[in-house]
Amino acid sequence: MHLAPLIRDLAIILAIAGCVTLLFQKIRQPVVLGYIVAGLIVGPHTPPFPLVTDIPNVKTLADLGVIFLMFSLGLEFSFRKFTRVGITAGFTAIYEVTSMIFMGFITGQILGWSKIDSIFLGAMISISSTTIIIKALDELNLKARRFAEMVLGILIVEDLCAILILVTLTTFASVGHFSTLTVAHSLGRLILIVGSWFLTGFCIVPRFVRYVASFQSDEILAVVAISLCLGLSAISAYFQYSPALGAFIMGSILAESTESSRIEELLKPVRDIFGAIFFVSVGMLIDPSLLWQYKGIIFFLSILIITGKLIHASIGPALTGQPLKTSILIGCSLGQIGEFSFIIASLGITLKTMSPELYPIIVAASLVTTFTTPYLIRWAPRIANRFEKALPPKFREAFAAFSTWRTTQPSWTLNSPEIKGPLLKWITQAFVVILITISMVEYGVTALDQMGLEKTWIPEVTWVLTLILASPFLWSMIQSFPHRPLQNVSQQPRLAPLLGSIFTGALLSLLSLFFFDALPVGLATVFLFILLSTRNMHHLERYYHWLENSFLSVFKEQQKNKRRQSIYRQLAPWDGHLVRIKVHSNSEIAGRKIFETQFRNRFGINIVAIQRGSQVIIAPKPDYQIFPKDELLLLGTDEQIEKIRNTIESPRINESPGASIESYEVRRIFLEPQSTLHGKKIRDLGLRENFSSMVVGIERQGTRIMNPHSDLVIESQDILSLVGESHDLDRFVNTLKK
């Protein structure tokens, strides 16, 4: 019988990938690294002959792997999570990505590469791998630590940056050169098209998915979720965007539905299988001879990635007031690149704009940094301690004062009332302004040309007409963040009123690129910024004086009196934070009531909420029962959480590894008149605790009592009906004979 080559290739790919990843798990290395090594083994460049022959179809399956990886990232993304990441995560991610793109471009130019290759290099070394980092934190049991929560927030923002990078590079590759006008036009088109997807999706998809989930069929829900993912990927490709972009957007839309956790769990095997094929295909494209040829460049880039990301990802949190040790822990966690680098590299090869030699170089650098990631995270506390000791004492004191002062200030997030409402209003008005601008570019320029206007004046006239049409919306955008008078002099002045002017000016500058070159727009932007600063100088002066009084005075007092420092440490918020932990099906606490866990009394941990499917129980009462696969929201410190994690996430220690429901039976036991159980209550027998059994019925003088209460007193000549495993029931019977 004929067998399709693809089936044979899949058997070989998955068999070798399984063996290699088992070996890598044994030596405690990331699974992704094992997949890429497996790709090297089965690839066409490995002698004596290629093991995989149907390369085009394997590549198609690898493309599906990218789609499902991006879809799963979208499911984990959620705009609710994005609004909670705060200023620290957003600032750190943008600062780190921008710095690494610049470093990569400069490095490429120093190495004598073309500008296109240098741009691709900067893009590929700028994004850390969410998959690899989360896997490494999980394997090191650090996922519930406070710094890990900040790392996850940074990765969320980095994923967004990666989407913008993919779109920009696609546009850049299609025109063959960097044109600010073309990029601005493409970004504006992207905002309109993707914005319409989001608006339509948020209005329709969550309700539709909720309706599908009401049938209680995992099969139907999985099929519908995959169809939505592939459907938006196809639409994205139709508009000449990456299919991965459509998959990510659909995932983020589904993340807002009540069934997102269920969909994520159902599609995890699909994602893992196709993701494995993608990573194996990455390894298949590596030519070992090229790795040896470019070993010096690979080593140099690996050092650049590790040190560059460590430095920049540590500076970002430090500038926002995070403690020095936490900042370095974050920097060490982000010191690598992963799947987005492969996706960007694949894009460059597909569009034939990037040199083919760059692909194995960046993949090899990713392998090196993936290998070093677990060790960097493990050594991060030592690195932080040594770096802190090496700093001058005055700098350490100043930094500690700044960090302590920052923790006492209100933390702004996108959920803050002062930000959320005005920002939504600003985005809505900006959407209209972008629509007006693109309409004028598409139709206004043509209309003016047909009217006979001189071509040299068409951009200026079109820009003025656009400004006139958009002026009501621009004014509304400037007024989006209202000014509120201060209650007292010591209150922190709000810079939010300036945000409307700054954001609107920045958007106006970007839209002006549709009509003018970058240089005059840049000069006009600088002039506009100076004008805004001069106009709002009294706000800036007030903020500076408040900053001086609230921080610098504290620092000066610290220098005079060391005791003051301890007072501020006491006033600073404690290290408790919220952690989500899922209850294992066979966990020791599954089936227990909250007060029976003794989490609060023994460890000082509070169960803030319980999520059970689509139901969320806020502030559960002590007598509330915990079910298997419940997701607990806990409040505690890192040290407190570590003490109970295994209790929640791992199966009970005394469970039988070979136990199954087939080995359970119902056994009837007659109690002799002289039985020692006479006069005892059912709960006093210790059946559940010592024999993993229970009394399900009692026959007494011809009367049958089904499911008797634990307070029922046992009498002689009762016939007990017990349920348990055979060997446990045998042990109980033997104790009665003694």
KOLBA-885546 format. One line per 4 residues: their letters; for each residue x, y, z of C-alpha. Coordinates in steps of 0.02 Angstrom, whole numbers. Layout:
<recs>
a = X:Y:Z; ...
</recs>
This chain:
<recs>
mhla = 0:0:0; 64:174:-45; 108:288:102; 120:475:77
plir = 300:538:105; 234:669:227; 171:535:348; 339:447:346
dlai = 429:614:370; 316:658:517; 352:490:597; 539:521:582
ilai = 529:702:641; 422:665:794; 519:507:840; 689:594:837
agcv = 617:751:919; 544:644:1058; 709:554:1090; 814:713:1087
tllf = 695:810:1200; 692:666:1325; 881:678:1331; 873:867:1353
qkir = 746:849:1493; 865:727:1576; 1006:854:1573; 883:993:1622
qpvv = 893:1094:1461; 748:1185:1373; 640:1076:1261; 648:1204:1121
lgyi = 836:1178:1112; 806:991:1090; 686:1022:945; 814:1127:852
vagl = 949:995:879; 826:864:813; 803:974:659; 992:974:634
ivgp = 990:783:638; 849:759:511; 895:909:403; 961:901:225
htpp = 1134:963:279; 1171:814:392; 1264:669:309; 1257:535:247
fplv = 1084:569:173; 930:676:216; 802:585:322; 659:701:272
tdip = 610:714:89; 443:806:80; 515:975:128; 375:1087:54
nvkt = 237:999:153; 343:1000:311; 364:1188:286; 174:1205:272
ladl = 154:1114:438; 289:1228:511; 188:1379:455; 40:1306:549
gvif = 156:1292:699; 192:1479:690; 6:1516:677; -38:1409:829
lmfs = 109:1478:929; 50:1656:896; -129:1606:932; -79:1534:1101
lgle = 21:1692:1140; -134:1792:1100; -237:1684:1218; -111:1718:1356
fsfr = -99:1903:1309; -271:1972:1355; -297:2161:1358; -347:2146:1540
kftr = -172:2082:1580; -98:2219:1471; -187:2353:1571; -113:2282:1732
vgit = 70:2274:1680; 98:2453:1735; 224:2584:1687; 376:2478:1735
agft = 341:2336:1614; 290:2451:1471; 438:2569:1490; 563:2427:1511
aiye = 502:2332:1358; 501:2484:1243; 669:2545:1307; 749:2373:1291
vtsm = 679:2335:1117; 729:2506:1049; 904:2495:1122; 934:2319:1055
ifmg = 873:2367:880; 995:2513:881; 1138:2402:946; 1100:2269:816
fitg = 1099:2395:673; 1264:2473:730; 1341:2300:749; 1287:2250:574
qilg = 1364:2408:502; 1527:2378:597; 1532:2201:525; 1513:2273:350
wski = 1338:2205:319; 1208:2293:212; 1082:2410:291; 941:2285:261
dsif = 1038:2146:348; 1082:2264:490; 899:2312:514; 847:2129:516
lgam = 987:2090:639; 927:2227:757; 749:2164:745; 799:1983:777
isis = 901:2018:934; 771:2136:1010; 633:2014:1061; 653:1887:1201
stti = 565:1718:1193; 406:1706:1297; 402:1516:1274; 581:1485:1328
iika = 582:1607:1474; 418:1547:1549; 476:1367:1528; 642:1406:1614
ldel = 556:1496:1759; 436:1351:1777; 573:1220:1779; 669:1321:1910
nlka = 510:1341:2017; 521:1531:2003; 362:1565:1904; 268:1624:2059
rrfa = 404:1746:2114; 368:1931:2110; 504:1973:1982; 433:1836:1868
emvl = 266:1928:1864; 358:2084:1804; 453:1980:1674; 287:1915:1606
gili = 222:2093:1591; 377:2145:1494; 359:1995:1378; 178:2044:1342
vedl = 232:2218:1286; 379:2142:1188; 257:2030:1095; 160:2185:1042
cail = 321:2268:986; 363:2110:887; 197:2122:793; 236:2302:744
ilvt = 412:2251:693; 343:2111:582; 223:2231:496; 358:2364:473
lttf = 484:2240:404; 355:2168:284; 320:2343:218; 505:2383:213
asvg = 545:2223:117; 403:2251:-9; 465:2425:-61; 649:2377:-53
hfst = 702:2533:43; 654:2627:200; 524:2757:157; 446:2853:301
ltva = 297:2894:191; 269:2712:144; 293:2650:323; 176:2785:392
hslg = 46:2741:262; 62:2556:301; 50:2585:489; -103:2694:465
rlil = -182:2560:355; -135:2430:486; -218:2529:626; -378:2547:526
ivgs = -389:2366:468; -332:2286:631; -437:2408:731; -592:2355:633
wflt = -548:2173:668; -536:2208:853; -697:2308:860; -794:2177:762
gfci = -713:2034:856; -747:2103:1029; -929:2134:986; -964:1963:907
vprf = -835:1829:948; -847:1817:1140; -1037:1802:1133; -1027:1674:994
vryv = -898:1571:1089; -1005:1580:1246; -1152:1512:1144; -1044:1370:1074
asfq = -978:1329:1248; -1157:1312:1313; -1169:1145:1219; -1038:1075:1340
sdei = -942:991:1197; -752:1008:1202; -742:943:1024; -857:1077:952
lavv = -772:1216:1052; -599:1162:991; -656:1153:810; -736:1326:820
aisl = -582:1403:903; -465:1331:770; -580:1388:631; -583:1566:701
clgl = -393:1564:715; -364:1502:537; -504:1612:470; -426:1774:532
sais = -255:1712:477; -325:1691:300; -403:1864:307; -237:1936:366
ayfq = -147:1854:220; -280:1923:100; -235:2099:159; -51:2054:132
yspa = -9:2045:317; 74:1900:406; -49:1757:446; 34:1753:618
lgaf = -35:1929:648; -214:1869:619; -186:1719:733; -119:1831:873
imgs = -264:1952:857; -394:1813:862; -307:1739:1014; -312:1907:1105
ilae = -497:1927:1061; -537:1752:1128; -434:1792:1283; -571:1915:1333
stes = -704:1779:1331; -752:1676:1484; -698:1516:1395; -518:1570:1360
srie = -442:1452:1490; -543:1306:1424; -492:1343:1244; -310:1360:1294
ellk = -313:1191:1381; -401:1107:1234; -281:1174:1103; -121:1150:1202
pvrd = -84:979:1122; -115:1050:948; 1:1196:984; 136:1082:1055
ifga = 134:963:905; 137:1096:769; 255:1205:873; 375:1059:885
iffv = 370:1039:695; 407:1225:675; 558:1221:790; 620:1062:706
svgm = 603:1148:536; 709:1291:604; 847:1167:643; 829:1087:471
lidp = 878:1251:388; 1043:1261:483; 1199:1212:387; 1330:1151:514
sllw = 1471:1201:396; 1409:1381:400; 1405:1376:590; 1588:1330:592
qykg = 1627:1460:460; 1543:1600:558; 1587:1538:733; 1672:1702:779
iiff = 1522:1807:730; 1404:1686:819; 1505:1698:980; 1513:1889:966
lsil = 1325:1905:936; 1287:1787:1082; 1390:1895:1200; 1308:2052:1128
iitg = 1133:1981:1157; 1166:1921:1334; 1257:2076:1395; 1150:2200:1299
klih = 986:2129:1360; 1051:2106:1537; 1104:2288:1545; 955:2369:1459
asig = 824:2255:1540; 900:2297:1710; 908:2485:1679; 724:2496:1632
palt = 653:2430:1798; 785:2526:1897; 732:2691:1817; 552:2658:1868
gqpl = 600:2629:2050; 617:2440:2062; 748:2378:2188; 919:2344:2116
ktsi = 911:2157:2150; 740:2142:2066; 802:2241:1916; 951:2126:1891
ligc = 841:1971:1911; 731:2039:1772; 882:2077:1662; 955:1902:1684
slgq = 786:1824:1641; 773:1916:1475; 951:1884:1414; 907:1780:1260
igef = 810:1772:1097; 691:1640:1031; 542:1603:921; 511:1783:861
sfii = 691:1789:799; 656:1632:696; 493:1706:630; 579:1870:580
aslg = 722:1773:501; 599:1663:405; 512:1822:345; 676:1891:278
itlk = 715:1728:187; 538:1713:117; 538:1892:51; 717:1868:-15
tmsp = 775:2031:64; 894:1961:195; 1057:1871:159; 1034:1681:181
elyp = 1195:1671:283; 1114:1775:421; 983:1640:458; 1097:1505:530
iiva = 1199:1638:622; 1049:1706:716; 978:1532:750; 1146:1477:820
aslv = 1154:1633:930; 979:1591:990; 1037:1414:1033; 1181:1483:1136
ttft = 1073:1609:1229; 936:1479:1257; 1066:1364:1334; 1130:1502:1450
tpyl = 958:1566:1505; 926:1441:1649; 1101:1471:1716; 1084:1660:1707
irwa = 920:1652:1803; 996:1534:1932; 1150:1645:1954; 1052:1810:1954
pria = 1049:1832:2145; 1240:1810:2153; 1264:1933:2009; 1151:2059:2096
nrfe = 1240:2042:2263; 1414:2063:2187; 1359:2210:2081; 1278:2295:2231
kalp = 1437:2273:2335; 1542:2347:2194; 1441:2509:2192; 1499:2660:2293
pkfr = 1407:2672:2461; 1332:2843:2421; 1261:2779:2257; 1186:2628:2346
eafa = 1104:2741:2475; 1037:2859:2342; 967:2714:2240; 888:2633:2395
afst = 809:2800:2440; 739:2821:2264; 671:2643:2263; 591:2665:2435
wrtt = 517:2833:2386; 449:2762:2223; 359:2619:2311; 265:2745:2419
qpsw = 196:2833:2264; 36:2777:2175; 73:2656:2034; -5:2707:1870
tlns = -75:2573:1757; -194:2579:1610; -330:2530:1733; -306:2689:1834
peik = -465:2797:1828; -360:2948:1780; -289:2855:1628; -418:2726:1570
gpll = -568:2836:1526; -473:2980:1446; -359:2860:1350; -508:2768:1275
kwit = -582:2936:1224; -417:2988:1146; -399:2824:1049; -576:2840:980
qafv = -543:3016:917; -373:2964:848; -456:2824:750; -566:2954:663
vili = -417:3069:628; -319:2925:549; -470:2879:443; -486:3060:381
tism = -299:3069:342; -294:2906:243; -452:2956:148; -372:3121:100
veyg = -212:3033:45; -309:2906:-58; -439:3022:-137; -396:3202:-95
vtal = -229:3203:-186; -309:3129:-343; -452:3255:-337; -333:3404:-321
dqmg = -228:3337:-463; -381:3323:-575; -428:3501:-530; -265:3559:-610
lekt = -175:3614:-452; 14:3625:-470; 91:3461:-408; 220:3547:-297
wipe = 78:3622:-193; -32:3468:-182; 47:3395:-22; 34:3563:71
vtwv = -145:3595:17; -198:3416:58; -116:3429:230; -206:3594:267
ltli = -374:3523:212; -344:3368:318; -301:3477:467; -461:3579:445
lasp = -572:3423:432; -487:3339:581; -474:3496:691; -630:3461:798
flws = -566:3287:838; -388:3349:868; -454:3479:992; -555:3344:1080
miqs = -398:3236:1090; -300:3377:1171; -440:3400:1300; -457:3213:1335
fphr = -355:3221:1496; -440:3354:1603; -345:3456:1732; -402:3434:1912
plqn = -354:3565:2043; -245:3506:2188; -325:3483:2359; -168:3543:2449
vsqq = 9:3600:2411; 90:3435:2462; -17:3333:2343; 72:3259:2191
prla = 38:3367:2036; -37:3269:1892; 51:3270:1725; -98:3183:1644
pllg = -165:3347:1568; -3:3360:1469; -27:3186:1397; -169:3242:1282
sift = -58:3375:1203; 96:3263:1193; 5:3113:1119; -91:3222:995
gall = 67:3312:940; 156:3145:914; 11:3076:811; 3:3236:707
slls = 189:3221:671; 170:3040:615; 22:3081:503; 120:3225:426
lfff = 240:3095:355; 102:3054:231; 131:3225:151; 310:3282:190
dalp = 487:3211:208; 554:3154:375; 676:3299:401; 551:3444:400
vgla = 428:3341:501; 564:3304:630; 611:3488:645; 428:3538:662
tvfl = 406:3404:797; 553:3474:897; 482:3649:882; 309:3586:936
fill = 385:3498:1087; 477:3657:1140; 315:3755:1119; 217:3633:1227
strn = 352:3634:1360; 354:3824:1365; 164:3833:1372; 155:3709:1516
mhhl = 309:3769:1607; 211:3808:1766; 149:3627:1774; 326:3562:1753
eryy = 394:3682:1884; 260:3630:2007; 299:3447:1976; 485:3479:1998
hwle = 458:3568:2165; 348:3427:2225; 480:3300:2171; 614:3398:2261
nsfl = 512:3411:2421; 453:3230:2423; 612:3139:2368; 765:3250:2384
svfk = 714:3305:2558; 696:3123:2607; 868:3084:2539; 946:3231:2633
eqqk = 863:3176:2794; 930:3001:2766; 1105:3068:2759; 1079:3161:2923
nkrr = 988:3024:3015; 1004:2839:2970; 854:2800:3079; 743:2890:2954
qsiy = 786:2758:2824; 715:2618:2930; 556:2719:2955; 531:2736:2769
rqla = 561:2551:2746; 423:2519:2870; 308:2636:2777; 347:2553:2609
pwdg = 225:2420:2550; 269:2242:2600; 328:2113:2477; 160:2024:2466
hlvr = 86:2005:2292; -50:1909:2201; -8:1738:2128; -120:1621:2026
ikvh = -94:1435:2060; -197:1292:1989; -249:1149:2104; -186:979:2046
snse = -319:847:2019; -241:741:2158; -181:883:2268; -185:864:2456
iagr = -301:1014:2471; -423:956:2335; -590:924:2421; -541:1015:2580
kife = -620:1171:2649; -518:1330:2656; -501:1331:2845; -436:1152:2840
tqfr = -286:1203:2733; -222:1317:2873; -142:1430:2743; -177:1589:2841
nrfg = -133:1525:3015; 23:1426:2968; 94:1526:2822; 9:1697:2827
iniv = -67:1673:2653; -241:1728:2604; -349:1650:2468; -417:1807:2386
aiqr = -522:1724:2249; -559:1557:2168; -592:1533:1982; -690:1377:1936
gsqv = -719:1373:1748; -811:1534:1706; -864:1560:1888; -760:1673:2001
iiap = -784:1669:2190; -721:1830:2268; -665:1826:2452; -723:1647:2482
kpdy = -781:1602:2657; -674:1486:2768; -798:1342:2748; -792:1352:2557
qifp = -731:1190:2477; -584:1184:2357; -611:1077:2202; -482:993:2089
kdel = -423:1107:1946; -482:1263:2037; -370:1414:2008; -327:1501:2171
lllg = -280:1685:2182; -163:1696:2331; -89:1846:2422; 81:1818:2502
tdeq = 268:1843:2489; 382:1740:2376; 447:1641:2524; 271:1604:2589
ieki = 207:1549:2419; 355:1432:2392; 311:1338:2552; 139:1287:2488
rnti = 162:1276:2299; 198:1089:2299; 48:1059:2412; -65:1140:2282
espr = 16:1097:2115; 80:920:2151; -13:757:2186; -26:697:2366
ines = 130:607:2425; 46:449:2490; -56:412:2335; -30:244:2250
pgas = 56:270:2081; -33:122:2005; -205:158:2078; -359:160:1967
iesy = -546:152:1993; -548:-25:1923; -462:-88:2081; -601:-22:2196
evrr = -739:-135:2260; -886:-140:2381; -860:-260:2527; -983:-309:2663
ifle = -914:-343:2837; -1014:-421:2980; -969:-358:3153; -961:-491:3287
pqst = -1050:-458:3453; -881:-432:3537; -816:-316:3399; -703:-174:3456
lhgk = -797:-54:3340; -953:-62:3449; -998:110:3516; -882:206:3400
kird = -935:341:3277; -897:315:3093; -778:464:3090; -676:385:3232
lglr = -634:230:3128; -502:322:3027; -556:235:2867; -528:384:2753
enfs = -361:434:2829; -281:263:2859; -362:149:2731; -423:266:2592
smvv = -595:188:2613; -768:244:2668; -931:175:2740; -1068:186:2608
gier = -1204:87:2698; -1255:-1:2859; -1380:-142:2877; -1452:-148:3053
qgtr = -1589:-271:3104; -1659:-279:2928; -1651:-90:2902; -1531:-18:2774
imnp = -1451:152:2800; -1374:221:2639; -1229:346:2650; -1237:360:2841
hsdl = -1182:520:2928; -1008:520:3004; -1084:547:3178; -1181:383:3171
vies = -1133:263:3312; -1090:85:3258; -1171:-60:3349; -1123:-243:3361
qdil = -1197:-360:3230; -1205:-216:3105; -1161:-259:2925; -1047:-123:2854
slvg = -1036:-91:2668; -863:-19:2630; -789:50:2469; -602:50:2441
eshd = -458:-36:2354; -444:-222:2384; -279:-216:2476; -337:-71:2587
ldrf = -496:-165:2634; -391:-320:2671; -284:-217:2790; -438:-152:2880
vntl = -511:-327:2900; -345:-388:2970; -349:-252:3102; -521:-313:3158
kk = -453:-490:3184; -313:-433:3297
</recs>
